[in-house]
Amino acid sequence: MGKAARTKAATHATTPRRRPNSSASTRRRIPWGWITVIAGVIAAVAALIAWQTGRPADTTPVALSHVHGLGINPPDGTLYVATHDGLYRLAADGTAKRVGDGRQDTMGFTIAGPNQFLASGHPAPGQNGPKHLGLIESGDAGATWTTRSLAGGADFHALRFRHNTVYGYNSVRGQLIASTDRTTWQTRSTISLRDFDVSPTDPQTLLATTDTGVQRSRDGGATWTPAGGPPLLLLAWETTDRLWGLTTTGDILRSADGSAWNPSGKLAGQATAFAAHDGTLYAAMHERGIFRSTDSGATWSNLYG
């Protein structure tokens, strides 16, 4: 056999070496033991969260602190809670969920219509904004807020919306003021009050709780005279003949017009916020939670806390 033939035969006889399969090699090198450990740690953390909160691990628990206001949103009857660090929505099962990104200390809060919220106060610690928020408004049930007026000059500690008018007690100046366009304001009077409410049928009739007793105004809050009756802390004027009062010791009183009051129930402790809607009473009690009554205050069920 010639040299050329021998070279050709050798070339055909030689079996090429197979290159290792890189993907298969990589699969063999995957540290399955570590993955198992990591998965176990994640599961343990999730179980710990669920155990600590008493709720599913994907639900973030919150603590409602310093409740200043309560309100019912008309479209769905949901209770909204204004607190020291923003607004919360309270579900029927007692779960509280923060609404939107607002962290303001919401001192004044009222619901003006479906998903239409009005509020005031000042920024929460560490948050930017004017020292006094003035009147802020939300048209999407608290998801976002817009400043309407009086930024830097008003901190409303009590707000009411009735008869297409916003009534507010500006704690900065100690004045009751009112606005029909939420931009321009009329000063009605200078008065030191705790809470106030407006008659559902007469925009000129207001009641206010003060250190010297309940005061009545028949001229839209311009002048005040003693209304008589027991000293009260909070008011909720639900309907024409259904006016509710709450004392500093938790007594629930009912009146037709604010002249005569009758006992209707009792709460243990001092309330920080009070509301009435469609025959149901709501009260936030200091360090005790939020309660509801469907029998005029005779009995109460705990919603939160």
C-alpha positions in Angstrom: 0.0 0.0 0.0 1.3 3.4 -0.9 2.0 6.2 1.4 -1.0 8.2 0.2 -3.3 5.2 0.6 -2.1 4.5 4.1 -2.7 8.1 5.1 -6.2 8.1 3.8 -7.0 4.8 5.5 -5.7 6.1 8.8 -7.8 9.2 8.5 -11.0 7.2 8.0 -10.1 4.7 10.8 -9.6 7.4 13.4 -12.8 8.1 15.4 -13.1 11.8 16.3 -13.4 12.5 20.1 -16.8 13.7 21.2 -16.9 17.1 22.9 -18.6 17.1 26.3 -22.3 18.3 26.4 -22.0 21.6 28.3 -25.7 21.8 29.2 -25.8 18.3 30.6 -22.6 19.0 32.5 -24.1 22.2 33.9 -27.3 20.4 35.0 -25.2 17.8 36.8 -23.4 20.6 38.7 -26.6 22.4 39.9 -26.5 22.6 43.8 -29.9 21.0 44.4 -29.1 20.8 48.1 -28.8 24.6 48.4 -32.0 25.2 46.5 -33.8 22.9 48.9 -32.4 24.8 51.8 -33.5 28.2 50.4 -37.0 26.9 49.6 -37.3 25.7 53.2 -36.2 29.1 54.6 -38.8 30.9 52.5 -41.5 28.6 53.6 -40.5 29.0 57.2 -40.5 32.8 56.9 -44.0 32.8 55.3 -45.3 30.5 58.1 -43.8 32.8 60.8 -45.5 35.8 59.2 -48.8 34.0 59.1 -48.4 32.9 62.7 -47.5 36.4 64.0 -50.4 38.2 62.3 -53.0 35.5 62.5 -53.8 36.2 58.8 -52.6 34.8 55.5 -49.0 35.5 54.8 -49.8 37.7 51.7 -51.8 40.2 53.8 -49.8 43.0 55.4 -51.2 43.7 58.9 -51.7 47.3 60.0 -52.3 49.0 63.3 -54.7 51.9 63.4 -53.3 54.6 65.6 -54.9 57.8 66.8 -58.2 57.6 64.9 -59.6 61.1 64.3 -62.5 60.4 61.9 -64.9 57.8 60.5 -67.0 57.9 57.4 -69.2 55.6 55.2 -68.7 55.7 51.5 -72.1 55.6 49.9 -71.5 53.3 46.8 -70.6 50.3 48.9 -71.1 51.1 52.5 -67.4 50.7 53.4 -66.2 52.2 56.6 -63.1 54.5 56.1 -60.9 55.4 59.1 -58.9 58.6 59.3 -55.8 58.2 61.4 -52.5 59.6 62.6 -50.7 58.2 59.5 -53.2 58.2 56.7 -56.6 56.8 55.6 -57.6 53.2 55.9 -60.5 51.1 54.6 -62.0 48.6 57.1 -63.4 45.5 55.6 -66.3 43.5 57.0 -64.0 40.9 58.4 -62.1 43.5 60.4 -59.1 43.7 58.1 -57.7 47.3 57.8 -55.9 48.3 54.6 -54.2 51.6 53.9 -55.8 53.6 51.1 -53.4 55.2 48.6 -50.0 56.6 49.4 -51.1 59.5 51.6 -49.4 59.5 55.1 -50.9 62.7 56.4 -52.0 63.0 60.0 -55.7 63.3 59.1 -57.2 65.4 61.8 -60.4 66.4 60.0 -62.3 64.0 57.7 -65.7 63.9 56.0 -67.3 62.2 53.0 -69.0 64.6 50.6 -70.5 62.1 48.2 -69.7 58.8 46.4 -65.9 58.4 46.5 -65.6 62.2 47.3 -63.6 62.7 50.5 -62.5 65.9 52.2 -59.8 66.0 54.8 -57.2 68.2 56.6 -54.4 67.9 59.1 -50.7 68.0 58.7 -48.0 65.8 57.2 -47.0 62.7 59.1 -43.5 62.7 60.7 -40.9 62.5 58.0 -43.3 63.6 55.2 -43.0 66.7 53.1 -45.6 69.4 52.7 -46.9 72.5 54.5 -47.1 72.5 58.2 -50.9 72.8 57.9 -52.5 71.0 54.9 -55.6 73.2 54.6 -58.4 71.5 52.7 -57.4 68.5 50.6 -59.8 66.5 48.4 -60.0 63.0 46.9 -62.3 62.1 44.0 -61.2 58.4 44.0 -62.0 57.3 47.6 -58.7 58.3 49.1 -56.4 56.8 46.5 -55.0 60.3 45.6 -55.3 63.7 47.2 -55.3 67.3 45.8 -54.9 70.5 47.8 -57.9 72.7 47.2 -57.2 75.7 49.5 -55.7 77.2 52.7 -52.5 75.2 52.5 -50.2 76.4 55.3 -53.0 78.3 56.9 -55.6 75.8 58.1 -55.6 72.6 60.1 -59.3 71.5 60.3 -59.9 69.4 63.4 -63.6 69.0 62.4 -65.1 69.0 59.0 -68.7 68.6 57.8 -70.3 68.7 54.3 -73.9 69.6 54.2 -76.1 71.6 51.8 -73.3 71.8 49.2 -71.2 73.6 51.8 -68.0 72.6 53.6 -68.0 73.7 57.2 -64.7 73.5 59.0 -63.2 74.3 62.4 -59.7 75.7 61.8 -57.7 74.9 64.9 -55.0 77.3 63.8 -57.2 80.4 64.3 -60.0 78.9 66.4 -62.6 79.8 63.8 -65.6 78.1 62.2 -65.4 78.9 58.5 -67.5 77.8 55.5 -67.1 77.4 51.8 -69.4 76.6 48.9 -66.7 76.2 46.3 -63.9 74.7 48.5 -61.6 77.5 47.5 -63.0 80.8 49.0 -64.0 80.8 52.6 -66.2 82.9 54.9 -65.4 83.2 58.6 -68.5 82.6 60.5 -67.3 82.9 64.1 -64.4 82.5 66.6 -65.2 79.8 69.0 -63.4 77.1 71.0 -65.2 73.8 70.2 -64.5 70.1 70.3 -67.0 69.0 67.6 -69.9 70.3 65.7 -72.6 69.2 63.2 -75.1 70.7 60.9 -78.8 70.1 60.7 -79.7 67.8 57.8 -82.6 70.1 56.7 -81.5 73.6 57.8 -78.1 75.0 56.7 -78.4 77.7 59.3 -78.8 75.4 62.3 -75.6 74.0 63.9 -74.7 72.4 67.2 -71.3 72.4 68.8 -69.8 70.7 71.8 -67.6 73.0 73.9 -66.0 73.1 77.4 -69.0 75.0 78.6 -71.6 72.7 77.2 -73.5 72.3 73.9 -73.9 75.5 71.9 -76.5 76.2 69.2 -76.4 78.5 66.2 -79.4 79.5 64.1 -77.5 81.8 61.7 -75.0 79.4 60.1 -72.5 79.5 62.9 -72.2 83.3 63.2 -73.5 83.5 66.8 -74.0 80.9 69.5 -76.2 80.4 72.5 -76.3 77.6 75.1 -78.5 74.7 73.9 -78.9 73.1 77.4 -78.6 69.4 78.0 -75.7 67.4 79.3 -72.1 68.1 78.3 -71.1 66.1 75.2 -67.9 65.3 73.4 -69.0 64.2 69.9 -72.0 64.6 67.7 -73.6 62.8 64.7 -76.7 64.4 63.2 -78.0 61.5 61.2 -81.5 62.6 60.1 -83.9 65.4 61.0 -85.1 63.7 64.2 -82.2 61.5 64.9 -79.3 63.4 66.5 -76.7 61.4 68.5 -74.4 62.6 71.2 -71.5 60.9 72.9 -70.3 61.9 76.3 -66.7 61.8 77.6 -67.6 58.7 79.6 -69.1 56.8 76.7 -72.8 57.4 77.2 -74.8 57.4 74.0 -77.6 60.0 74.0 -80.3 60.6 71.4 -82.3 63.8 70.7 -84.8 65.0 68.1 -83.4 68.5 67.9 -80.7 69.0 70.5 -83.0 70.4 73.2 -83.8 67.2 75.2 -81.6 64.1 75.3 -82.4 60.6 76.2 -80.0 57.8 77.1 -79.7 55.1 74.4 -76.6 53.1 75.2 -73.1 52.9 76.7 -69.6 52.4 75.6 -66.7 51.7 77.9 -64.1 54.4 77.7 -63.6 57.6 75.8 -64.3 57.9 72.1 -62.0 59.6 69.6 -64.4 59.5 66.6 -68.1 59.0 66.1 -70.4 58.5 63.1 -73.9 57.5 62.2 -75.2 56.1 58.9 -78.5 54.5 57.9 -79.4 53.5 61.5 -75.9 52.2 62.4 -73.6 53.9 64.9 -69.8 53.7 64.7 -67.3 54.7 67.4 -63.5 54.6 67.7 -62.5 54.1 71.3 -59.1 55.1 72.6 -56.8 52.1 72.7 -59.8 49.7 72.4 -60.6 49.6 68.7 -63.6 50.4 66.5 -67.1 49.4 67.4 -70.5 49.2 65.7 -74.1 49.3 66.9 -77.2 48.5 65.0 -79.7 49.0 67.9 -79.2 52.7 68.7 -76.2 52.0 71.0 -77.8 49.4 73.2 -75.2 46.8 72.2 -71.9 47.0 70.4 -69.8 44.6 68.3 -66.1 45.0 67.8 -65.0 45.7 64.2 -61.4 46.2 64.8 -59.0 46.0 67.7 
